[in-house]
Amino acid sequence: MNDRVVITGLGLVCAIGNNADECFDNALEGKVGIKEVKSVEHSACYAHIGGENNAFVTPEGEDRASALCIKAAEEAVSDSGLNVSADPDRVSVVVGSCVGGAVSIEKFYRDYVADPAKAKGEDVLKMPISAIANNVALKFGAQGAVDNVANACAAGTMSISIAADLIRSGKADAVIAGGSDPMSSLAFSGFHALHALDSEPCRPFNKSKGIALGEGAGILIVESYEHAKARGAKIYCEVLGSGVSSDAHHITAPAPDGEGMQAAMERSIANSGIKASDVDYINAHGTGTPLNDSSELGAMLRVFGDEGKVSCSTTKSMIGHCLGAAGSVEAVMCVKAIERGIVPPTAGYTDEDIAAMREKAGNFDFVPNKGKSRKVEYVQSNNYAFGGNNASIIYAKEDAPRALSEPNGERVFVTGFGIVSPLGGTAEQYAANVNAGSEANRCENCGDYVATVGKEDFDSVGIKLNFYRKLDKLSQMTCVSGKRALVNAGIEVSDDNSRVIGIVAGTSDGPQTDIANFQKGIIAAGTQAGSAFLFPNTVYNAAPGYLSIAAGVKGYNVTLSNGAASGNAAVAFAARVLRTTQNDVMLAIGADEDSETVHMLYEKTGALGAGLRLGDGAVTVVLERGSSADKRGAKKYAEVLGSGFAHCPVPFGKYGCADKLKEAIDLALKEAGVKAEDIGIVMSCENGISELSEAVKSALAPFGGAVVANVRDNCGECRAAATALSVAHAAMMLDGEIKGGKGDYALVLGASVGGSYNAVVLGKV
C-alpha cells in the first residue's frame, strides 16, 4: 500500500489571480475580487456581484469549465515536472464540478429556443460534467482511471480524496485532481431564486447574509511519495486522511446542529491518526449564508474549542463560492499556507465585527482581513454541498507525524438489489421477466425503453406525497431503487447504523430534463425568474441526496459521472470504500433518465442514428463487508473480487482504443486473481454503436467459453443504470436466480464516450 501521498504541483485560476502564487499573495492581503458580474445578465436581480476572472477568455470552440480546468492543469503539471507520457497508464484524472458545461448549456438552449434546427450536437457534448476530466486527459495524454466527481460544492475536496484513494490502492502513481466551475446564468439564477445571494461582497461568519458566486479551477498533482521521490520532484506537503458524511436532512439546507459536518471533520482527523489539537489551520467552507455559517461554526467549536489555538478563515470572502471548484481552489490555498507558514485571512471585518465575533465565538481565530504568520503543520479543509454532502481532508507538512488508518482486509459481498428498469420495477420482477423472456416497457412514440415509477411504488417503500412531489424522475427512480435494495438486503436503517451505511452513485447525464427546463425558463423570463422548485434538482447529486434523506443514510456519499460506465465504477469504488473506511454497507447506484429532452439531446449528437437505443432506470447494488454480512446472517449473492480502469485519450463523444478495454479487463482479472479461462459469464457493454461493438468483440476474444449476456438487449442503453444492472444481473446468474449462468466467475464491462473503460470481476459464494 502506497500510504504516503504527496502534492507536487499546483495550478489555480480564480477572481484574484491567474496562477497559484498570484492568487495566494492577493489572498494574504485580503484582496476582494468580488465585483459586478459581466457574463450574466442581472439587471432585474436584487444581487449583481460575483467573483469572475474577466482576464481569462475561453478559447474559441471550448466550454468554459473545461477551459478553466485545463488552464489550471497546465500550471500544475508544469509546476510538478510530471512527464505524463513517460507512463501514461499510471496517470489518472479526477475532476469535480457542480454545474459542468453550464455556459454551453445556455448557448445550446438559446439556439434551440430560437430555432431547434440551429442547436448543435457539438454543444451537447460540452454540457455534461463527464466531459471535463475527459478533456483534461485528452490534453495531457493520461490513460489511467478518469472520472468526474459531481457532488456539487463538495466535489473539489472529494476529487482530491479519491485521487489519494487511487494511489493508496495501487491503481495510480499520480493523479491530476481538482475541480472547475464557471460563472453561469444557471447557477446565478438558481441561487438568486433561493434568495441565497448577498447584494454585497459576502462576509462569512460575520454578516452572514448570503453567498457571492465565484468561478475558477484549482488543480493539484497528487502523487505517491515513492514516485515523487524517484523522479526528484518538489514536495509541497502530504495528503493524510479524509472524512465524508451525509446529513440526511434537507436537499439544500444543512442540518442545523451541524452533526454531519462534525462527523466529516472528526473522521478526517481520526483517519489521519492525529488529534484535533494538532490542527493549526482550518480553511472553512464559510459560504456566508446564515444556515451554513451557524451550523459550521457550531461544529467547529465542538471539535476544536474556542481557545484560539487553531486559526480559521474562509477565502470565499475574497473569491466567492466557486461551487464544485471550491474545495480544490481552497486546497491550493491550504498547501501554500503550509509551504509559506502563513494563513490567508477572512476579509470584510470591522473592529466592531471582531468584537461581535468575540461575543459569539470566544477566542476562535478567524484571521480578520490580513494573513497571519504562524506554525502550519496540519491543515483541515472543509466543504459541504446540496444533498447534505460533507467532505473534510487533512494536509500536512512532509514527514509530520501521523498514523493513517490501514485497509481492513475485509472481503466485500453483494447482499441485495433494488432494480427499477424497463423490464421490471423490483429485483424479483426483473429476474422473473428475464427468465420468462418477457418484453420490456417501451415508449410508444419514440421506441425508447422506459422504466416507470408511481404512487404504488412510493407507498410500498414509505415515501410520502409531500416528499416525492419534489422529485424529478431521476430522483424518484433512485429513491425507490435504494429503499427497495435495503429491504431486499434485510437492512433496517437506525440511529445505531446510519453512519456506517453509505452511497456511491454513478450517473452519465444527471438531471438533464430539469436542467433544460430551468435554463429554458430563465431564457424566456430572465435571470431573475429562476425556479426555486427546479433549481435543487439541477445538481447531479440531488438523486442520491434525496435517497439519503428518505432512507436516513448518513455515511459516505459521493456521486461519480463519467458516462455509461459510471454504474460499474460506482460498484468498484464502493467496494474500495468498504475496505478503507468506517462504513459497513454501501449502496452502489447507477441511474439515468430518459425523456423527450434526453432523447432530443442524443439525437443531436448523432448517437441514435448510429444505432444506440436509449433506456432509463435506477439500480442499487448493496455491497457489504463480510463481517457485517456474517453478523446479520445476510444472504450473499456474489463477492466483488477485482476492478480495472483504463482510458483512451480521444475527443469526448468517441470510444476508440479497443486495447484499453483489454487493459481494464486484465487489471480486473489480476486484482481478482483469476484468469480469462476461469470466467464463465461476461456482461457485455455493447450498445449498438459499431465503434464500441468492434472494441468489445476484440476484447472478448479470450473468453470464447463464457456465456455472454447484455442487459441492453432487454432494456436499451440505460447508461449508468445499465452497467449497475449488469452487476446485479451477473450476481443473480452466479447465485442461480437468473437462469443460464456458468462457472464461478463473472466479468462485467463498462464503456463511456471519451474513451473510459472499466471492468469488475465477481465470484460465486
N, C-alpha and C positions, 0 to 999 in steps of 0.2 A: 504493500500500500504506500503510495506517494503522499504521506500525510502532511508534508511541508509544501505549502502552496504560496507563491510569492507574486507580487506585482512588479513587472519590469518595464512597463510603458504606459504613458498617459496621453490622452487626447481629449480636448474639450472645446466646445463652441457654445456660447450662450449670450445672454443680453449684455454681459460686461466684458466680453473678450472673445478672441478668435483662436486662442491656444491656452494650454493649461496654466502657464506661468502668468500670462496677462490677466486671466480670469482670477487667479488666486491673489495676485498683487492688488487688483482692484477691490476684491472682497475684503482684504485686510484693512483697506482704507474706508470701508463702509460705503463704497460707491454704489448708488442705486441705479440700475438700468431699466427701471420700470417707468415707461413714458407712454404717450398716446400711441395707440396701435394704428399701424398704417396698412396692414394687409387684410384687415377685416372691416367691412362697412358697419359702423356702430352709431350712426348719428341719432337714432331713436332709442338707444340704450341708456340706462342710468350710469353705466360704467364705460370708460373709454380707454383704459390703460392696460398695459401688459409688458412683459419682458421679451421684446423681439430683438433679433440680431439683423438689423437692416443692412449691415455691411456684407452679409453673405447672400449672394444671388444664386438661386437654384439654376444649375446648368440646364440648357435647353433640352427638353425631352425627358428630364428626370423628375421623379417625385421628390418633394422637399424632405420628407422623413428619411428616405434612403440617402439623399444627397448630404444632409447634415451628418448622418451616421458615417458615411464614407469619409467625409472631411475629418471628423474626429478620429476615425480609424487610421487614416493616413498618418496623422501626427503620432498616434500611439505606436503603430508598427515601426515608424522611423525612430521614435524615441527609444524603443526597446532593442532595436537592431535585429529583430527577429527575421530570419530568412524563411518565409513560408514555403518557398519552392524546394528547400532542402529536404523536407519530409512532409509534404502536404497532407498525407493521410493522418498525421498525428496533430494537425492543427484544426481546431473546431471554431465555430462561431455561434454565440448565443446573444441575442439582442432582445431587449424588452421594449414594448411600446403600448400606448393606450389607444390612440386614435389612428395609428398607422398612416396610410396614404390618404389622410383626410383632405389634403389640398387637391389631390387627384379626384377624390370622390366628388368634391364640389364642382370641379371642372366637368366631369362626366355628366353629372345630373343637370348642370346648367345647359350643356349641349343637348341633353336628352329632352328636357322640358321644352326647349326651343324647337327641336326637331329630332325625334328619335333616331332617324336615319343618320344624323350627323354625329351622334355619340359613338366614340371609337373604342374598339376592343382593346387597343393598346393602353388606354387609360384604365380599363377594368383590371388589367394585370398590374397596375401600380397601386391599386386600392387596398389589398389585403395586408394585414400585419405580416403574414407569412412571406411577403416579398422582400422584407428589409434584410434579414440575415442572409438570404439567398443572394441578394445583390452585393452584400459585403463579401461573401465567399467568392463570388464571381470576380470581384475586383482584385482580390489577393490570391486567388487560386487555392483556397483552403478546401480540403477534401475529407475532413473528419466529420464528426456529428455537427449538424447545422440545425438550429432551432430558434424559434421566437417565443418569448415569454409574454403573455397577454394579460397579466394581472394588473391592468390599469396603473395606478400611481405607485404600486409596489414592484412593478416589473423590473426596473433597473437594478434594484437591490437583489431581487431573486435571480436575475441573469448571472450575477457575479457568484452567488451561492451555488447555482447549478454548474457554472464553469469549474468551481473548486471541486464539486462532486465528481465531475467527469474526470478530472485529473486524479483525484484520490482513488477512483475506481479503476484507474489504469487505462481509460478509454481515450485519453488525450495527453499530450505533453504541454501544449499551450492552447489557450482559448482567447480569441478576440471577443471580449464581452462588454456589455454595457446597455445603453438604451438611447432611443431617439424619438422625439415628437415635435411636430411643427406647430406654430400658431395657426389656428384654423377657425373658420366660421362655425364648424360643428362643435368644437369644444367651447368657444366663446359664447355661442348662443345657448348651449346646454347649461353651463354654469350660471349664465345670466338668468335662464328660466328658473333655476333653483334658488335664485336670489343669493348666490354664494360669492359673487364678485364684490370686491371693495372698490369704491369710486376713487380712492386714493391709494398710493403705494401701500401694500399690506404691511401690517406690523404685528407679526405673530407673537403670542404670549403677552401682548401689550394691549393694543386697542381691540384686536380680535374681531374685526367687522367683516372679514371675508378674504378671499384669495385674490391675488393678481396672477393671471395666467402667464406662463413663460414658454419659451421654445429653446431647443438645443439638443445636443448629443454629448454624452460622455462615454468614452471607450477606454478600457483598461486591458492590458495584456496580462492575463492570468496564466501562470506558468508553474510547472513543478520545480521545486528548489534544485533538484539534481540536474534537470535540463538547463535551467538558467545558469547554474554554476559551471556546467560543462562547456557552455559557449561563452563564458566570461561576461555575462550580462550584468548590468547595473540592477541592483535590487532596491526598490523603494521601501517595501515593507512586506509583511506576511499577511495572508488571509487566514483567520482562525475559524471559529465556529459560527453557525448561523441559527436563527430560530424563525419558524414560520407558524402562524396560527390563524384561526378564523374566529370572528366574533359570534357568528350565528345569531345576529341581532337585527340588522336592517341593511337594505341594499345600498343606501347612500350615507347613512349616519353611523358613526362609531358607537359602540356600547358606552353609555355614559360613565360607567365605573372604570373604563379602560382596562378591563380584565384581559382581553385578547392582546392588547398592546403589551401589557405587563408580561404575559406568557411568552410572547416572542422575544422580548428583551432578556428575560430570565433564561430562556432556552439558549440564546446565543452565548450568554455568559457561561452557562453550565457546559455547553458543547465545546467551549474553548478551554475549559479547565482552569478558569480564573475566577476571581471573586468580583462582585460589583464594586468593591472599594478599589480594585486595580484600575478601573476605567478612569482615564484622565479627561477625555473629551467626548461629548455626545453631539453628533450632528442630528438634530431632531427633525421629525417630519415637518412640524411647525407651519401649517398651511395658512393660519390666520383666521380660520373660521371659529366661531365660538365653541361649537361642539367638539371639534378636533382638539383645539388648544386646551380646553378644560379637561377632556379625557386623558390626553397625553401628559399634561403637567401632573395630574394626579398619579398616573402610572409611574412617571419618572421619580416623583418624590417618594413613592413607596419602595422603589427599587434602590434608589441612590441616596435618599435622605436630603435634608435641606441645609447641611452644614457648609456647603460651598466647596467641598473637596473636588468635585467634578465640574468642569466648565461645559456649558451647553450653548449652542447657537443654532440658528436656522438661516441658511444662506438664501432661502426663498424670499427673505425680506429685501434682497437686492436683485435677484434674477427672476423672481416669480416662480410659479409652480410649473415645472416642465413635464408634469404628468408621468408617462412611462419612462421618461429620461431622468426624472428627479433623483432616483436612487443612485444612478451611475454618475450624474453630474456632481452630486454631493459626495460620492465615493472619491472622485478626483480631489475634491477639497479636503477630505479626510486624509488621503495619502500625502498630500502636500503639507498638511499640518504636522504629520509625523516626520516628514523629511526636514522641515524647517524649524520644528519646535515652537510653533506659533499657531494659535487657533483663530479662525475668522470670527467676526462679530455677528450679532443681530442688529440690524440697522433700525433707526427710527425712534430711539429713546430720547426723551427729555429728562431733565433732573426730576421733575415731578413723576414721570413714568417710572423711573428707577425706584423712587421712594414708595410708590404704589406697589411695585413688584415685591419689595421687601415685606410689605404687609401681607401679601398673598403667598409668597413662596420662601420666606425666610432669607437665608443667605445663598440660596441656589443661584449659581453664577451664570447669567445669560450673556455675558461678554458684550455689554452695550456699545454699539457704534464703531468701535475700532478693535483690531486684532490684539491678542494678548499673548505674550511670550510666556511659556511655561513648559514643564516636563510633559511630553506627549509620547507615551509608550504604548498605551492601549486606547483605541478609539471605537466607539459604537456608533453605527449609522442605522437610523430607523425610518421606515416608510410604511404607510398604511393606504388602503385603497377602497374604492367602491366594492361592494360584495363582502365587506368586513374582513378583507385580507390584510394580514400584518406580517412584516418582514423586518428582521434585525440581523446585523452582521458585525463581526469584530475584526478590525485591522490592528496589527501590532508591529512594533519595531522589530527588525530582523534579530533573531536569537532571543527575543523576550521570552521569559518562562511561560510555559503553558502545559496542559495535559489534555490534548484533544481526545474526544470520545472515539473509541475504536468501533469498527464494524462488529456487529453482534454474532456473525457467523450462522445466523438462522436460515433455515430453508423457507421458501415462500410458496404458498399453495393458493390455488383458485378454490374459493369456498362458496361462491354464489354468483348469480347473474340477475340483471334486470334488463329486459330487451323490449324496446319499443321500435318496431320495424314494419315495413310493408307486408311482412309475412307473419305477423302476429305481435300482439301487444304485451305478451308475457313470455318468459323463458319457456314455460311449458307449452304455450300455444306455438311458439316458433319451432320447437323441436318436433311437435306433433305434425305441423304443416310440412316441415322438411321431409319427415319420414313418409308422409302421405303423398308427397309430390303435388301439394296444393299450389294454386295460383296466388300470386301476391296482389295486393291492392295497388291499382294504378289510376292516375289522373285521366278522366275521360277526355279532356280537351287536348292535353299535350303528350299523354302516354308515359309521363314520369312515374316512377314507383314512389308511393307516398305512405307514410305512417299516419295514423290518426290517434288523437287523444281527446277525451271529452269528459263530461261531468261524472260519468260512471267510474272512469279511471281515477279522477281526483278523489272521489268519495272512497274508493277502495283503498287508497293509501293515506287517507285522513287529511287531505289538503282542502282547506275551506275556501268558499267562494270569494271572500274578501282578499284572499292571498292569490289564488290562481287567476283572478281577473287582471292582476298586474303583469302577468307573464306573457311574453311572446311565445310563439310555437317552440322555438329552440329551448327556452327555459321550461315550458310545460313538459316537453318530452324528457328533458334531463331530470326534472324533479320526480316524474313518475318512474322513470327508469331507476334512478338512485334509490328511491324509497322501496321499490319492489325488490331491488337487489339485496337490501338489508334484510327484508322479510325472507327472501329466498335463502339467504345465508344463516338465518336464525339469529340475527343480531338485533338486540333492542338497545337503542342509544339512551344513556342515562347520564346523570351528573358524574357518576363514577368513571365512565369510559369515554365521555365525549371528546376529551383532549387527546386520546390515543387512536381516534378514528379520523383519517384524513382523506383528501381528494386530490387526484391528479386528473385534470380534464384535458382532452385534446379536441381541437376543432380546426377545420380547414378554413372556413369562411366566416365563422362567427355569426352575429345577428344582422346579416346584410339587409334583411327586409326592413327592420326598424331603422337602421342607418339610412336607408333610402327614403323612407317616409319622413324621418326627421329632417334630412337635408332638403328634400323637395318642399317641405313646409316652410323652411326659412328662405328658400329661393323665392317662393310665392309671396310671403308676407313680411320678410325682413328678419334680420338677426335678432331683433327684439321679440320676435313672436315664436321662439323655440318652444317645443312642447316639454313641459316638466314631467309629463307622464311617460313620453317616449325616451327621453334622454338617458335615464339609468339603464335602459335595455340596449343601448348602443355600444356598451363596452363588452368585450369578448368574454370576460369572466363573470358576467351577470348570471348566466345559467348555473354554473357551479356555486355561485354566491347564494342564489335563491335556494339551491338544494341544501346548502349548509344551514340556512335558516329553517327550512321546512323539516329537516331531519335532526337539527340540534347538534350537528357535527362541528367540533371546534379545533380539530387537529390541523395538520399540514394541509395547505390548499394552494395549488398552482395550476395555471392554465397554459397549455402549450399550443402553438399554432404554427404548423409547418405543412399545410396541405393534407392530402388524404391519408398520409402515413401517420398523422398525429394520434390516431386511436391506438396504433401499435406502440408508438413512442410513450403514450400515457401508461400502458401496461409495463413496459420496460423500466420507465422512470419510477413508477410506483413501487416496483419490486426493489429497486435500489434504495428508495426512501425507507422501506421496511427494514432493510439491512443496516441502516446507518442513523436512524433517528429513534425517538421515543414512541413512535406510532406502532400499534399492533395490527391495525386494519387499514387498508387503503381502498378507496373506491376509484378504480381506473375507468375513466369515461371517454367515450368517443361520441361526439354529437355534431350533426349538421342538419340544417333545414333545407326544405325546398319550398318554393313559392313562385308566383309569376315573376317577381323581381329576380330571384336567383336563376330561374330558367332563362330569363332575358339576358342576364349577365354572362352565363355560359354560352348562350347563343352568340353573343357579341364577340367572344373570344375565338369562336370557330370550333369549340370542343364538341358541341352537339352534332355539327355537320361532319366531324371527323369520326363519329361513331360512339361517343360517350352517351350512356343512358343514365340520366340523373335519378337519384333516390334520396330519401332522408330517413332520419331516425336518431335514436339515442340508445347507447348500450353501455351498461355499467358492469364491469367485471370486479367482483370482490376478491382482493388479494389479502392474504393473512399470514403472519408469522406462524411457523409450525408450533411454537409453544402456546400461542394464543388459541390456535385451532384445536390442539390437543386438549387444552384446559376446558374448552367448550364442548368437546366431543363433536366437532363440526365435520360435516361431510367434505372430503377433499376430492375435487374433480380432476385436478392435474397439478403438476408442480412447474413453476417457472424456473427454467434451468439456465437460460442464457439469452443475450441480446447482442446485436451488432448494428452499427451505423456507418454509412459511407455516403459521400456526396460527390456528385459530378458538377463542377462549376460551369453551368450552362445558363443562358438567359432564362429568366422566370417565364414559365409557360411551356418550356420544353422538358423532356425527360432525359434522354441521352445516356450514354455510358453504361452499356449492359454489364461491363466488368465491375462497376461499382455495386450493382445489385449482388453479383457473385461475392464481392468483398464483404458486404454486410452479412451475407449468409455464412461465409467462412468464419467471420468473427463470432457470430452467434453460436455456431457449432463448436468452435474452440472453447468458448466460455462454458458451454453446456457439457463439454467432454464427450461428445458423440460424433459419429462420422456420418457422411452423406448416406451410406448404405443402411444406417440404423433408422433413418426417417421413414415412417410408414404413411404419414399424412402430410400433405402440403396444401396450405391455403394460399391460393394464387391471388395476385393483386391486379390481374388484367381487367381493363375497363372498357375495351372497345377501341382504344386509340392504338393504331398499328405500331407506333414507335415504342410504346410500352410493351405490347404483346411480343415484339421481337426480343426485347431485353429479357422478359420473363422466360420465354422459350429457351433462350441461350443459357440462362442461369440455372434452369431446371434440368439440364441435360444429365447431370449425375444422379438424378432422383427418379430414374425410369421405373423403379419398382414400387414407388409410392402411389397412394391414392391421391389424386389432385382434385380439390374442390374449390369453388369460388362462390361466395355469398352474393356477388353481384349478378350471378345468373338468375337469382330469385328476387333480389332487392334493388338492383341498379347500383350506380356509383353513389353510395351514401357518404362517401369521403371518410372522415374520421370515424363515423359510425360504422362504416363497412369494415375498417381494419380492427376496431374493437369487437365487432360482431364475428370477425374471422377468428379471433382468440377464443371467444365464447363457443363458437361452433366447433373448433378443434378440441377444446376441453371436453365438450359433451360427446364428441366422437370417441375420444380416448376412454371416457367413462362408460360409453355404450348407450347413452340416452339418444344420440343420433346414430342411425344405422350407417354401416358402410366403412367404419373405421378399420385401421390395420396397424399392427405393430404397437410399439411402446412409446414412440416419439412423434411429435408433430412440429412442423415448421410453418410459421405464419409470416407472410411477406407484406411489406408496405412500400409504396412509391408515391412521391409527390412531384408535381411540376416544380421546376427549379433544380431538379437533379438529386433530391434527397431520397435515400433508400434505407430501409431498416428491416430487421428480421428478429423474430422471437422464437425460441425453442421451448416447447412444453414436453413434460414427461408424464407417463401414466403413473398413477399412485398404486 
